[in-house]
Amino acid sequence: MEKKITVTLVKSTIGCTQKQKDTVKALGLRKIGSSNTVADNACSRGMIKVVSHLVSVVEA
């Protein structure tokens, strides 16, 4: 079975670059406090690394 991680947006994207805003949107996050469960793979880890200062990650 594939591992999953839960990503939660904890800071606003105001003042961030467009790349970071697009990455947050690609992770399925919209508002502060919103969370989404994504597959734990290299692609997701790379996106999380780009916006690590905006999100919190919990292994599900």
LINPE-V551843 format. One line per field, one symbol per residue. ss: DSSP state (@ for helix, = for strand, . for the rest). phi: phi as a letter, one per 20 degrees, with the letter a starting at -180 (. if undefined). psi: psi as a letter, one per 40 degrees, with the letter a starting at -180 (. if undefined). Layout:
ss: ???
phi: ???
psi: ???
//
This chain:
ss: ...======........@@@@@@@@@........=====..@@@@@@@@@....=====.
phi: .ffccddcedcfefnefffffffffffndcdfnfcbdcfecfffffffffdffdcdccfe
psi: ihiiihhhheiieheiidddddddddeficiheiiihiigidddddddddfdeeiihhh.
//
